[in-house]
Amino acid sequence: MTRLKVRIGQQLTLTPDSWGRQGEAMAQFDGQNIFVLGGIPGERVVVEVVSVRRRYAAARVVEVLDPSPDRVSAPCSYYGECTGCQWQHVDYREQLEIKKGKVVDALKRVGGLTGVDVAPVVPSPRQFGYRNHARFTIGPSGALGFVHKETRRFVRIDRCMLMHDGVNETLAGLQDRCSETSQLSIRAGMETGDRLVQPTLLNPDIPFATGQKTYVESVDGHRFRVASPSFFQVNVEQTAELARLVSRVLDLSADDLLLDAYTGVGTFAILLAPSVKKVIAVEESAAAMVDATENARRLANVELIVGKVEDILPHMEHAPTAAILDPPRSGCHTRTLESLIDLGPERVAYVSCDPETLARDLKLLCDRAYTLESVTPVDMFPQTHHVECVALLRRKNRHSRIVLASASPRRRELLAGMALDFEVIPANVPEDPLPGENPTELVQRLSRAKAEKVASGIDQGIVIGADSMVVHDGEAIGKPVDEDDARRMLRRLRGTQHQVFTGITVIDAASGRKSTESMASDITLRSFTEEEMEDSIASGTPMDKAGAYAVQDQVFRPAQSWEGCYTNIVGLPLCRLLEMAAKLGYPLPTAKSGDIPPGCGPDCSFLGSDAA
């Protein structure tokens, strides 16, 4: 391995040419990488080497020979010593441009995503004094401060310009009084005045209580209880803007079922609950979920689920129409992304504090199922290199292929009546009942077998399988084998009340996810004459129909009355089909909220389901 030739304390004259990942300016010296703390690409500076690593050296600016037009005077007396801020020497407008460039670069370099609509960075209303949370290292004699990331030197801090007054006032009361611990955390509510200091300190000279388990923060008028281990955004004004942005890009409405993955203490779920029908919020941290339960207790439309997102999503009963992903810096587990694709929400807002893991996850989602419509960076952390992003993804058109796994003209007519663009691929499967199989089990099994047979031969779209059975006095009556069999069936059913059972299966061919259900309707046949029966048989109509009749036959008109779903009697319960397709994340074009197909009434009787 090549050893770096520079040494600590050495001074060099450099011209940085780019930004590094951690906010340093990057320069080359004798073919070696030098991270220039306090530099700006394009300017000529004299630097002093402060650390030498195996792969790079770090240096600080000691003199600016040719300053960048974007250089400003850093207002903080600690700047350059504590390294908590990287860009106080850069004009704020330029900070925003740099952050946008960082996002564009990560999308292209990591995700291979080019031509993405990356919006201007949403600026923070406060460039200083915005943080509600600080973690301090304890130095000599109980002093509080930060550690330089390269030299590891302790830097005493009496007032941090990034913290709001509540944090700095707490810092003043703790300074030089904390030798009993090595690390300390302060949280302070900007609007509430509440405070949390951890750990518990015993020094009697500290002028206030410490060791609080929780504190209360306020975002956009909503109060949030936050426990010591729980994550909460440090910039509450931008958090409110972030929630408004997520609501706006998702175009939320009162009909939406919203998934809030990685909900934390419930921030997005609670702020957006008034805009949607229901929020399902998932969080792994037990401490955060206790907070979320308290924070959401007055909201009847928020359901909280404790567990890893990648474990919960595969078992969700209902598919969300919209989703928020707000994972930690490491991004989403692959199983989370795969399960989200299976659930198929039409719109996804991915909120990320790391452009590189965001780009990695967006690549998978876009390769498989989604189109990236926009990315909006939000400056949650002025004076630092960090940037938050909201990416909007929209589900690719999966309705380009709808396949009916049936040759039945009645089922084709029903789908055509919904103005759906579909194709027919018949599936011929043996229809003999199994020993001990009841009518519900039979029609569910046959519908599933038909749909599975067709789905195995295609790679995308939804497949609809159906099978109907007439049942009289507990006996299943199938299709007639010949005209004599049709006469036998019609004479038996004439003037009787019996049931029509229909099984229906919907399969997402891409993922294999499926739903199988069945319905039953009661029908009473009129006392038709022998002559009417013979005319029907002569027409050929009975020969491919269970029970040897068609309820929709406008010539024979066999039905006297019925109860339940009419389209179920015809052979495909449209009301159930719409529900099942939406459950799998395929809201059909005509399936608007409240729509009931003609012939589907409120007394449709739903027998059971078997979703997988």
Secondary structure as GFF3:
##gff-version 3
##sequence-region A 1 612
A	DSSP	beta_strand	11	14	.	.	.	ID=ss1
A	DSSP	beta_strand	18	19	.	.	.	ID=ss2
A	DSSP	beta_strand	25	29	.	.	.	ID=ss3
A	DSSP	beta_strand	32	37	.	.	.	ID=ss4
A	DSSP	beta_strand	44	52	.	.	.	ID=ss5
A	DSSP	beta_strand	57	66	.	.	.	ID=ss6
A	DSSP	alpha_helix	92	109	.	.	.	ID=ss7
A	DSSP	beta_strand	133	138	.	.	.	ID=ss8
A	DSSP	three_ten_helix	140	142	.	.	.	ID=ss9
A	DSSP	beta_strand	144	147	.	.	.	ID=ss10
A	DSSP	beta_strand	154	156	.	.	.	ID=ss11
A	DSSP	alpha_helix	165	174	.	.	.	ID=ss12
A	DSSP	beta_strand	183	188	.	.	.	ID=ss13
A	DSSP	beta_strand	195	198	.	.	.	ID=ss14
A	DSSP	beta_strand	214	219	.	.	.	ID=ss15
A	DSSP	beta_strand	222	227	.	.	.	ID=ss16
A	DSSP	alpha_helix	236	250	.	.	.	ID=ss17
A	DSSP	beta_strand	257	261	.	.	.	ID=ss18
A	DSSP	alpha_helix	267	272	.	.	.	ID=ss19
A	DSSP	three_ten_helix	273	275	.	.	.	ID=ss20
A	DSSP	beta_strand	278	283	.	.	.	ID=ss21
A	DSSP	alpha_helix	286	295	.	.	.	ID=ss22
A	DSSP	beta_strand	302	306	.	.	.	ID=ss23
A	DSSP	alpha_helix	309	312	.	.	.	ID=ss24
A	DSSP	three_ten_helix	313	315	.	.	.	ID=ss25
A	DSSP	beta_strand	322	325	.	.	.	ID=ss26
A	DSSP	alpha_helix	334	343	.	.	.	ID=ss27
A	DSSP	beta_strand	347	352	.	.	.	ID=ss28
A	DSSP	alpha_helix	355	368	.	.	.	ID=ss29
A	DSSP	beta_strand	370	378	.	.	.	ID=ss30
A	DSSP	beta_strand	388	395	.	.	.	ID=ss31
A	DSSP	three_ten_helix	398	400	.	.	.	ID=ss32
A	DSSP	beta_strand	402	404	.	.	.	ID=ss33
A	DSSP	alpha_helix	409	417	.	.	.	ID=ss34
A	DSSP	beta_strand	423	424	.	.	.	ID=ss35
A	DSSP	alpha_helix	439	455	.	.	.	ID=ss36
A	DSSP	beta_strand	462	472	.	.	.	ID=ss37
A	DSSP	beta_strand	475	477	.	.	.	ID=ss38
A	DSSP	alpha_helix	483	493	.	.	.	ID=ss39
A	DSSP	beta_strand	497	508	.	.	.	ID=ss40
A	DSSP	beta_strand	514	525	.	.	.	ID=ss41
A	DSSP	alpha_helix	530	539	.	.	.	ID=ss42
A	DSSP	three_ten_helix	541	544	.	.	.	ID=ss43
A	DSSP	three_ten_helix	546	548	.	.	.	ID=ss44
A	DSSP	beta_strand	559	563	.	.	.	ID=ss45
A	DSSP	alpha_helix	566	570	.	.	.	ID=ss46
A	DSSP	alpha_helix	574	583	.	.	.	ID=ss47
A	DSSP	beta_strand	605	611	.	.	.	ID=ss48
###
